[in-house]
Amino acid sequence: RITGVLLALASILAVYYGVSLLRGRRAGMLASVLLLTFPQFFFLSRQATPDVYLLTTLGLSLLFFVVGTHGPPKRRTIHLVISYFCFALAYLAKGPIVVGAIVLTTLAVVLLVRLDPRWLWRPEVREPVLRLGSVVLASLVALVVLRPPRIG
């Protein structure tokens, strides 16, 4: 269990370091204290499950990626290398599910941030999307209503 506690302490120190680089020392201290006060984080770090390894390494990977892309330019390479290393450790902790979660989450965030929502309301885009949505909705309703009866 000491490993989970040490990883939680590493997370708190990394949050302080990353946020203080991006927003200042006061914001870094506030962010690390807030992380420390989350009950889920506290209890997860004291359990002997692989979830604490995943939580810490994945969180550190994302934190150092943000610091590497938005932080000081002279340390950009080292932060991105640390991010990649933490991502590799997260992969070792839980397996391929991490890759899917990271790729899908990253794509969703990029689409939400960079996409102009007005293109959805153009008639040549709106009509096929509505047709596809109605087919998917009808299929889901059919699966729920017409499911075979359970035996036993």
C-alpha positions as CSV (number, residue, x, y, z in Angstrom):
1,R,0.0,0.0,0.0
2,I,3.0,2.3,0.4
3,T,3.3,2.5,-3.4
4,G,-0.2,3.9,-3.8
5,V,0.5,6.6,-1.2
6,L,3.8,7.5,-2.8
7,L,2.1,7.8,-6.2
8,A,-0.6,10.0,-4.7
9,L,2.1,12.2,-3.2
10,A,3.8,12.3,-6.6
11,S,0.5,13.4,-8.1
12,I,0.1,16.2,-5.6
13,L,3.6,17.5,-6.2
14,A,3.2,17.2,-10.0
15,V,-0.1,19.2,-9.9
16,Y,1.7,21.9,-7.9
17,Y,4.6,22.0,-10.3
18,G,2.4,22.0,-13.5
19,V,-0.1,24.5,-12.3
20,S,2.5,26.8,-10.8
21,L,4.3,26.8,-14.2
22,L,1.1,27.7,-16.0
23,R,-0.7,30.0,-13.6
24,G,1.6,30.9,-10.7
25,R,2.6,29.5,-7.3
26,R,-0.6,30.5,-5.6
27,A,-2.8,28.6,-8.1
28,G,-0.5,25.6,-7.9
29,M,-0.8,25.5,-4.1
30,L,-4.6,25.8,-4.4
31,A,-4.8,23.1,-7.0
32,S,-2.7,20.7,-5.0
33,V,-4.6,21.3,-1.8
34,L,-7.9,20.7,-3.7
35,L,-6.6,17.5,-5.1
36,L,-5.6,16.4,-1.6
37,T,-9.0,17.1,-0.2
38,F,-10.9,14.9,-2.7
39,P,-12.2,11.9,-0.8
40,Q,-12.1,9.6,-3.9
41,F,-8.4,10.5,-4.4
42,F,-7.6,9.9,-0.8
43,F,-9.4,6.5,-0.5
44,L,-8.1,5.3,-3.9
45,S,-4.5,6.0,-2.9
46,R,-4.8,3.8,0.2
47,Q,-6.3,0.8,-1.5
48,A,-4.2,-2.0,-3.0
49,T,-5.7,-2.0,-6.5
50,P,-4.2,-1.1,-9.8
51,D,-6.5,1.8,-10.2
52,V,-4.2,4.1,-8.3
53,Y,-1.4,3.3,-10.7
54,L,-3.7,4.1,-13.6
55,L,-5.0,7.3,-12.1
56,T,-1.6,8.6,-11.2
57,T,0.2,7.8,-14.4
58,L,-2.6,8.8,-16.7
59,G,-3.1,12.1,-14.8
60,L,0.6,12.8,-14.8
61,S,0.7,12.1,-18.5
62,L,-2.1,14.5,-19.3
63,L,-0.6,17.1,-16.9
64,F,2.8,17.0,-18.4
65,F,1.4,17.0,-21.9
66,V,-0.5,20.3,-21.2
67,V,2.6,21.8,-19.5
68,G,4.7,20.7,-22.5
69,T,2.4,22.3,-25.0
70,H,1.4,25.4,-23.1
71,G,4.3,25.9,-20.7
72,P,7.7,27.6,-21.0
73,P,9.3,26.8,-24.4
74,K,12.8,26.0,-23.0
75,R,11.5,22.9,-21.0
76,R,8.9,21.8,-23.6
77,T,10.9,18.7,-24.8
78,I,11.5,17.3,-21.3
79,H,7.8,17.8,-20.3
80,L,6.7,15.9,-23.4
81,V,9.1,13.1,-22.7
82,I,7.8,12.8,-19.2
83,S,4.3,12.8,-20.5
84,Y,5.1,9.9,-22.9
85,F,6.9,8.0,-20.2
86,C,3.9,8.4,-17.8
87,F,1.5,7.3,-20.6
88,A,3.7,4.2,-21.2
89,L,3.4,3.4,-17.4
90,A,-0.4,3.9,-17.6
91,Y,-0.5,1.4,-20.5
92,L,1.4,-1.1,-18.4
93,A,-1.0,-0.5,-15.5
94,K,-4.3,-1.3,-17.4
95,G,-3.5,-2.3,-20.9
96,P,-5.0,-1.2,-24.3
97,I,-8.1,0.4,-22.8
98,V,-6.0,3.4,-21.9
99,V,-5.1,4.0,-25.5
100,G,-8.7,4.0,-26.5
101,A,-9.7,6.3,-23.7
102,I,-7.0,8.8,-24.4
103,V,-7.5,8.8,-28.2
104,L,-11.2,9.1,-28.0
105,T,-11.1,11.8,-25.2
106,T,-8.5,13.7,-27.1
107,L,-10.5,13.6,-30.3
108,A,-13.6,14.7,-28.5
109,V,-11.9,17.6,-26.9
110,V,-10.3,18.7,-30.2
111,L,-13.6,18.5,-32.0
112,L,-15.4,20.5,-29.2
113,V,-12.8,23.2,-29.1
114,R,-12.0,23.6,-32.8
115,L,-15.2,22.7,-34.6
116,D,-17.6,25.4,-35.8
117,P,-21.1,24.1,-34.8
118,R,-22.8,26.2,-37.6
119,W,-21.8,23.6,-40.3
120,L,-24.2,21.1,-38.7
121,W,-27.2,23.3,-39.6
122,R,-26.4,23.5,-43.3
123,P,-29.1,21.5,-45.2
124,E,-26.7,19.2,-47.0
125,V,-25.3,18.1,-43.6
126,R,-28.4,18.4,-41.4
127,E,-30.6,16.1,-43.4
128,P,-28.3,13.0,-43.6
129,V,-27.4,13.4,-39.9
130,L,-31.1,13.5,-39.0
131,R,-31.9,10.5,-41.2
132,L,-29.0,8.5,-39.6
133,G,-30.1,9.5,-36.2
134,S,-33.6,8.4,-36.7
135,V,-32.4,5.0,-38.1
136,V,-30.2,4.6,-35.0
137,L,-32.9,5.6,-32.6
138,A,-35.4,3.2,-34.3
139,S,-32.9,0.4,-34.1
140,L,-32.3,1.0,-30.4
141,V,-36.1,1.1,-29.8
142,A,-36.5,-2.2,-31.8
143,L,-33.7,-3.8,-29.8
144,V,-35.3,-2.9,-26.5
145,V,-38.9,-3.7,-27.5
146,L,-38.4,-6.7,-29.6
147,R,-35.7,-8.5,-27.6
148,P,-36.2,-12.2,-27.1
149,P,-37.7,-13.4,-23.9
150,R,-35.3,-14.6,-21.2
151,I,-35.5,-18.3,-20.5
152,G,-34.8,-19.4,-16.9
